[in-house]
Amino acid sequence: MIAVGIIGSGAMGSGIAQVVATAGHEVYVLDKNGEALLRAGQNIKASLKKLVAKEKITDAQSEEIYSRIHLVKEMNAFAKCGLVLEAIVEDLQVKQEVFRELESLVSADCILASNTSSLSIASIASVCKQPERFIGIHFFNPATIMQLVEVIPAVQTREGLSEEVKELVKSWGKVPVITKDTPGFIVNRVARPFYGEAIRILEEGIADAPTIDWAMTELGGFKMGPFTLMDFIGHDVNYRVTESVFASFFYDPRYKPSFTQKRLFEAGYLGRKTGRGFYNYAEGAPQPEPNKDEELGRQILNRIIAMLINEAIDALHLNVASKEDLELAMMKGVNYPKGLLWWADELGLQHVLDTLDGLYEEYHEDRYRTSPLLRKMVKNGQTFFQYEKA
């Protein structure tokens, strides 16, 4: 069993370390900041203690898992590792500098990987002397709980490595999907309309945030509405991802950020973490009630779902991932109640097409353009799966 190095001792790095150590690997967690390393160790111990309290593992298993985690300050500790995974700040130059230094310290067959959620894997790999051993391995936060892991081969990645890494990630008890190295990969690309179209509906005055959240949870079956979720994620994170995806797609209007969210970000109203976002989380603050008009709710749901489905279909059209991996990613990565392609079959592809064409006819904006694959499938009477209505 290979030893695994983790660069970065923050919540993501320490979470990944716990997952990998639980699977039986020796794990080396690197941070040059001693205090950060100490916190990471304490956080991992606390996390394992919770699992003991829930009777998921025993005290002896907790100690055994922790004994496989080694907190280190020097990169040469990775000399015997078969995989080194970086989980640090989302800054291309910083990541590139790390891999320039790392490559000379590890063995020639050591796999190098980045946990980036928004940067190009090809760009990070470009500084390596052996870019063919570089790959993206993107966990979701919290890594100990979230099942999905996106495996992202770069154009330089050697053939077969993505399948090897997929099998390795499976052995860690996770659900891996393989995705093309495009902005946002699967989840952060396909999920953009869940936030963006919800904000657009709010900005137009069609409905307020509580009503849109109610429609998506009560009528759509989502665990959180878009505004509750954005406040939970934090606008410093969610807005920046939207901005990054928009720029990376050469300013395609489908991914355009909103001024509404930008102003919250600029004001420091980041959501739950600061006590205010779309909602006020101050103690005793009145919480606005939704308008539970079902007809209005269905209109909201239909519009947002059509946009999400279109994004998933376009990702399939452009070979970002297989239809099976697209479905898995959205259900396991962001807990959607159904896979979006299955949902498209259930609603009827003609219905989805009519909804999108209606929006385009109303607004004449390119954000509502229909994926060519959807139009083609409607024309040919096709479905994504063998779906039959009861």
PLY file of the C-alpha trace (Angstrom):
ply
format ascii 1.0
element vertex 390
property float x
property float y
property float z
element edge 389
property int vertex1
property int vertex2
end_header
0.00 0.00 0.00
1.53 3.33 -1.08
2.38 6.15 1.28
0.49 9.36 0.53
1.66 12.93 1.00
-0.76 15.81 1.58
0.40 19.39 1.08
-1.72 21.69 3.24
-3.06 21.13 6.75
-6.27 23.14 6.47
-9.77 21.67 6.73
-9.53 20.08 3.29
-5.99 18.73 3.68
-6.59 17.27 7.14
-9.94 15.83 6.00
-8.30 14.06 3.05
-5.53 12.82 5.37
-8.12 11.22 7.66
-9.88 9.54 4.73
-6.62 8.11 3.35
-5.30 7.00 6.75
-8.64 5.31 7.50
-8.16 3.31 4.29
-4.85 1.99 5.67
-2.22 4.26 4.09
0.67 5.96 5.84
-0.02 9.68 5.38
2.38 12.62 5.61
0.70 16.02 6.10
2.94 18.96 5.25
2.68 22.52 6.53
5.61 24.80 7.23
3.51 26.58 9.85
3.90 24.64 13.11
0.76 26.09 14.68
-1.32 25.13 11.64
0.07 21.57 11.85
-0.79 21.37 15.54
-4.37 22.52 14.81
-4.65 19.94 12.03
-3.63 17.16 14.40
-6.12 18.34 17.00
-8.90 18.59 14.40
-8.25 15.06 13.12
-8.26 13.70 16.69
-11.54 15.52 17.39
-13.08 14.16 14.18
-12.06 10.59 15.04
-13.38 11.05 18.58
-16.80 11.96 17.14
-16.79 8.74 15.11
-16.02 6.79 18.29
-18.90 8.54 20.08
-21.22 7.57 17.22
-19.90 3.99 17.46
-18.69 4.11 13.85
-15.18 3.07 15.00
-13.64 1.89 18.28
-11.07 3.69 20.44
-8.45 1.23 19.26
-9.30 1.89 15.59
-9.17 5.66 16.20
-5.67 5.37 17.68
-4.56 3.08 14.85
-5.82 5.54 12.19
-4.14 8.49 13.88
-0.86 6.56 14.24
-0.67 6.44 10.43
-0.82 10.25 10.15
2.55 12.01 10.31
2.69 15.81 10.62
5.76 17.16 8.83
7.36 20.53 8.07
9.80 19.50 5.33
8.98 18.33 1.81
11.72 15.70 1.83
9.37 13.64 4.04
7.59 12.76 0.77
10.63 10.88 -0.62
8.97 7.46 -0.29
5.41 8.52 -1.20
3.64 6.96 -4.18
1.18 9.87 -4.39
1.42 13.50 -3.28
-1.78 15.56 -3.30
-1.73 19.35 -2.93
-4.63 21.05 -1.11
-3.62 24.67 -0.63
-4.75 28.16 -1.68
-6.40 28.54 -5.12
-3.51 30.45 -6.64
-1.93 29.10 -9.84
1.53 30.58 -9.24
1.68 29.28 -5.66
0.67 25.78 -6.77
3.16 25.78 -9.63
5.96 26.83 -7.27
5.08 23.96 -4.92
5.30 21.36 -7.69
8.56 22.79 -9.05
10.10 22.22 -5.63
8.38 18.90 -5.02
9.24 17.12 -8.25
12.97 16.78 -7.51
12.27 15.31 -4.04
9.97 12.41 -4.97
10.56 9.19 -6.87
10.18 9.13 -10.67
6.99 7.04 -10.46
5.29 9.13 -7.73
1.88 10.45 -8.86
1.48 14.22 -8.44
-2.01 15.61 -7.93
-3.89 18.82 -7.15
-7.16 19.19 -5.26
-7.97 22.45 -7.11
-11.66 23.19 -7.63
-11.30 25.84 -10.33
-7.81 25.99 -11.85
-6.60 24.27 -15.02
-4.85 20.96 -14.30
-2.85 21.41 -17.53
-1.57 24.80 -16.30
-0.38 23.41 -12.97
1.20 20.37 -14.67
3.02 22.55 -17.23
5.83 23.40 -14.78
6.65 19.72 -14.15
9.46 17.88 -15.90
7.21 14.79 -15.96
3.73 16.28 -16.54
2.48 12.86 -17.67
2.26 11.79 -14.00
0.13 14.80 -13.01
-3.65 14.61 -12.41
-6.47 16.41 -10.60
-8.10 14.72 -7.58
-10.86 17.05 -6.40
-12.56 16.30 -3.06
-15.62 18.15 -1.77
-15.84 19.73 1.66
-16.00 18.17 4.21
-13.81 15.47 2.68
-14.59 12.99 5.46
-18.33 13.12 4.68
-18.80 14.00 1.02
-18.66 10.91 -1.18
-17.79 12.41 -4.56
-14.26 12.84 -5.87
-13.64 14.28 -9.36
-10.64 12.72 -11.14
-9.31 15.11 -13.80
-6.65 14.05 -16.31
-4.79 16.92 -18.01
-3.89 16.82 -21.69
-0.38 15.82 -20.55
-1.54 12.97 -18.24
-0.38 9.56 -19.38
-2.99 7.14 -20.68
-4.36 4.85 -18.00
-3.45 7.03 -15.01
-7.01 8.34 -14.54
-8.32 4.74 -14.28
-5.57 3.84 -11.80
-6.44 6.86 -9.65
-10.15 6.09 -9.95
-9.56 2.62 -8.50
-7.37 4.07 -5.74
-10.07 6.60 -4.79
-12.66 3.79 -4.73
-10.44 1.91 -2.26
-10.72 4.96 0.00
-14.49 4.45 0.17
-15.26 7.36 -2.13
-17.28 7.66 -5.38
-14.92 8.80 -8.17
-16.00 10.27 -11.51
-13.72 11.12 -14.43
-14.11 14.57 -15.95
-12.40 16.56 -18.68
-10.09 19.40 -17.62
-12.57 22.21 -18.33
-13.58 25.13 -16.05
-15.54 23.97 -13.01
-15.06 20.31 -14.02
-18.53 18.71 -13.53
-20.12 19.96 -10.32
-18.98 23.60 -10.25
-19.92 23.94 -13.92
-23.30 22.20 -14.01
-24.48 23.71 -10.69
-24.00 27.37 -11.72
-27.67 27.93 -12.78
-28.90 26.73 -9.35
-27.43 29.95 -7.99
-27.36 32.22 -11.03
-30.92 31.70 -12.24
-32.28 31.91 -8.70
-30.60 35.31 -8.27
-31.93 36.41 -11.68
-35.49 35.54 -10.61
-34.90 37.53 -7.39
-33.46 40.53 -9.26
-36.44 40.61 -11.60
-38.78 40.80 -8.62
-40.63 37.62 -9.61
-40.15 36.18 -6.10
-38.09 36.82 -2.96
-35.36 34.57 -1.58
-37.56 32.64 0.92
-40.12 31.89 -1.81
-37.47 30.66 -4.26
-35.89 28.53 -1.52
-39.32 27.11 -0.61
-40.05 26.23 -4.24
-36.75 24.39 -4.66
-36.95 22.45 -1.39
-40.67 21.74 -0.95
-41.58 21.30 -4.62
-38.20 20.30 -6.05
-36.89 18.07 -3.28
-33.54 19.83 -2.85
-32.07 19.67 0.66
-31.32 23.41 0.64
-32.66 26.25 -1.45
-30.13 28.29 -3.48
-30.04 31.31 -1.13
-29.73 29.21 2.02
-26.99 27.21 0.32
-25.08 30.28 -0.89
-25.20 31.70 2.65
-23.98 28.34 3.97
-21.09 28.06 1.48
-20.16 31.72 1.96
-20.25 34.45 -0.68
-16.47 34.78 -0.55
-16.32 31.22 -1.89
-19.46 30.95 -4.06
-19.09 34.33 -5.77
-15.40 33.76 -6.50
-16.11 30.35 -8.06
-18.80 31.93 -10.27
-16.42 34.72 -11.26
-13.64 32.21 -12.00
-15.88 29.95 -14.12
-17.21 33.00 -16.03
-13.70 34.25 -16.87
-12.45 30.75 -17.70
-15.27 30.25 -20.21
-14.16 33.39 -22.09
-17.03 35.38 -20.51
-19.84 33.16 -21.76
-23.11 34.85 -20.59
-24.38 31.51 -19.24
-21.98 31.84 -16.31
-22.25 35.58 -15.73
-22.01 36.57 -12.02
-24.60 38.87 -10.44
-24.15 42.32 -8.96
-26.51 41.29 -6.17
-24.09 38.65 -4.89
-21.04 40.80 -5.64
-22.40 43.58 -3.41
-22.92 41.12 -0.52
-19.33 39.92 -1.03
-17.99 43.51 -1.12
-19.94 44.46 2.01
-18.55 41.50 3.92
-22.03 39.95 4.21
-20.67 36.49 3.53
-23.56 34.46 4.92
-23.70 32.33 8.07
-20.02 32.85 8.89
-20.55 36.62 9.31
-24.15 36.53 10.53
-25.60 38.11 7.41
-25.99 37.26 3.74
-29.26 36.90 1.84
-30.70 36.20 5.30
-30.02 37.80 8.68
-28.63 35.24 11.14
-28.49 37.58 14.17
-30.14 36.15 17.26
-33.82 37.09 17.32
-33.78 38.52 13.79
-37.19 38.06 12.10
-37.16 35.47 9.32
-39.29 36.35 6.28
-41.98 33.87 5.28
-42.22 32.47 1.75
-45.17 32.99 -0.54
-46.45 29.42 -0.83
-48.34 29.97 -4.06
-47.88 26.61 -5.79
-48.34 27.98 -9.31
-45.60 30.55 -8.73
-43.43 27.89 -7.06
-43.80 25.55 -10.06
-42.79 28.36 -12.44
-39.64 29.01 -10.40
-38.76 25.32 -10.15
-39.40 24.70 -13.84
-37.15 27.59 -14.90
-34.20 26.67 -12.66
-34.44 22.94 -13.40
-34.55 23.56 -17.16
-31.37 25.64 -16.87
-29.62 22.95 -14.80
-30.67 20.21 -17.20
-29.45 22.24 -20.18
-26.05 22.66 -18.51
-25.78 18.92 -17.83
-26.82 18.08 -21.41
-24.27 20.51 -22.82
-21.54 18.97 -20.64
-22.46 15.61 -22.15
-22.55 17.11 -25.64
-18.99 18.41 -25.17
-17.74 15.12 -23.69
-16.90 16.63 -20.31
-17.96 13.33 -18.72
-20.08 10.25 -19.39
-23.82 10.46 -18.68
-23.36 8.02 -15.77
-20.62 10.17 -14.21
-22.64 13.35 -14.75
-25.57 11.80 -12.86
-23.35 10.50 -10.06
-21.55 13.82 -9.70
-24.68 15.88 -9.14
-26.29 13.41 -6.75
-23.15 12.66 -4.71
-21.36 16.00 -5.03
-24.20 18.42 -4.31
-26.92 16.02 -3.14
-29.41 16.72 -5.92
-32.59 14.66 -5.49
-32.22 13.12 -8.97
-29.69 12.98 -11.75
-30.37 15.85 -14.15
-30.46 13.68 -17.28
-32.92 11.30 -15.63
-34.94 14.36 -14.57
-34.94 15.53 -18.19
-36.41 12.18 -19.31
-38.99 12.35 -16.52
-40.14 15.86 -17.43
-39.92 15.13 -21.16
-37.19 16.57 -23.37
-39.78 18.48 -25.41
-40.97 20.22 -22.21
-37.40 21.21 -21.29
-36.76 22.50 -24.82
-40.00 24.49 -24.84
-39.12 26.06 -21.47
-35.66 27.14 -22.66
-36.93 28.36 -26.03
-39.64 30.33 -24.20
-37.01 31.99 -22.00
-34.85 32.79 -25.02
-37.86 34.22 -26.89
-38.68 36.41 -23.88
-35.18 37.68 -23.10
-33.15 37.20 -26.32
-30.11 36.52 -24.13
-27.48 33.94 -24.93
-27.65 32.57 -21.36
-30.85 30.80 -22.44
-29.47 29.17 -25.57
-30.36 25.50 -25.84
-27.71 22.80 -26.08
-27.54 21.41 -29.64
-27.74 17.90 -28.16
-31.11 18.62 -26.53
-32.54 19.96 -29.77
-31.17 16.98 -31.71
-32.57 14.44 -29.24
-36.03 16.01 -29.32
-35.95 15.95 -33.13
-35.00 12.26 -33.10
-37.42 11.28 -30.32
-34.57 10.06 -28.07
-34.19 9.85 -24.29
-31.10 9.52 -22.09
-32.30 6.39 -20.33
-35.00 3.76 -20.87
-37.53 5.84 -18.97
-41.23 5.00 -19.01
-43.87 7.06 -17.28
-46.09 5.08 -14.92
0 1
1 2
2 3
3 4
4 5
5 6
6 7
7 8
8 9
9 10
10 11
11 12
12 13
13 14
14 15
15 16
16 17
17 18
18 19
19 20
20 21
21 22
22 23
23 24
24 25
25 26
26 27
27 28
28 29
29 30
30 31
31 32
32 33
33 34
34 35
35 36
36 37
37 38
38 39
39 40
40 41
41 42
42 43
43 44
44 45
45 46
46 47
47 48
48 49
49 50
50 51
51 52
52 53
53 54
54 55
55 56
56 57
57 58
58 59
59 60
60 61
61 62
62 63
63 64
64 65
65 66
66 67
67 68
68 69
69 70
70 71
71 72
72 73
73 74
74 75
75 76
76 77
77 78
78 79
79 80
80 81
81 82
82 83
83 84
84 85
85 86
86 87
87 88
88 89
89 90
90 91
91 92
92 93
93 94
94 95
95 96
96 97
97 98
98 99
99 100
100 101
101 102
102 103
103 104
104 105
105 106
106 107
107 108
108 109
109 110
110 111
111 112
112 113
113 114
114 115
115 116
116 117
117 118
118 119
119 120
120 121
121 122
122 123
123 124
124 125
125 126
126 127
127 128
128 129
129 130
130 131
131 132
132 133
133 134
134 135
135 136
136 137
137 138
138 139
139 140
140 141
141 142
142 143
143 144
144 145
145 146
146 147
147 148
148 149
149 150
150 151
151 152
152 153
153 154
154 155
155 156
156 157
157 158
158 159
159 160
160 161
161 162
162 163
163 164
164 165
165 166
166 167
167 168
168 169
169 170
170 171
171 172
172 173
173 174
174 175
175 176
176 177
177 178
178 179
179 180
180 181
181 182
182 183
183 184
184 185
185 186
186 187
187 188
188 189
189 190
190 191
191 192
192 193
193 194
194 195
195 196
196 197
197 198
198 199
199 200
200 201
201 202
202 203
203 204
204 205
205 206
206 207
207 208
208 209
209 210
210 211
211 212
212 213
213 214
214 215
215 216
216 217
217 218
218 219
219 220
220 221
221 222
222 223
223 224
224 225
225 226
226 227
227 228
228 229
229 230
230 231
231 232
232 233
233 234
234 235
235 236
236 237
237 238
238 239
239 240
240 241
241 242
242 243
243 244
244 245
245 246
246 247
247 248
248 249
249 250
250 251
251 252
252 253
253 254
254 255
255 256
256 257
257 258
258 259
259 260
260 261
261 262
262 263
263 264
264 265
265 266
266 267
267 268
268 269
269 270
270 271
271 272
272 273
273 274
274 275
275 276
276 277
277 278
278 279
279 280
280 281
281 282
282 283
283 284
284 285
285 286
286 287
287 288
288 289
289 290
290 291
291 292
292 293
293 294
294 295
295 296
296 297
297 298
298 299
299 300
300 301
301 302
302 303
303 304
304 305
305 306
306 307
307 308
308 309
309 310
310 311
311 312
312 313
313 314
314 315
315 316
316 317
317 318
318 319
319 320
320 321
321 322
322 323
323 324
324 325
325 326
326 327
327 328
328 329
329 330
330 331
331 332
332 333
333 334
334 335
335 336
336 337
337 338
338 339
339 340
340 341
341 342
342 343
343 344
344 345
345 346
346 347
347 348
348 349
349 350
350 351
351 352
352 353
353 354
354 355
355 356
356 357
357 358
358 359
359 360
360 361
361 362
362 363
363 364
364 365
365 366
366 367
367 368
368 369
369 370
370 371
371 372
372 373
373 374
374 375
375 376
376 377
377 378
378 379
379 380
380 381
381 382
382 383
383 384
384 385
385 386
386 387
387 388
388 389
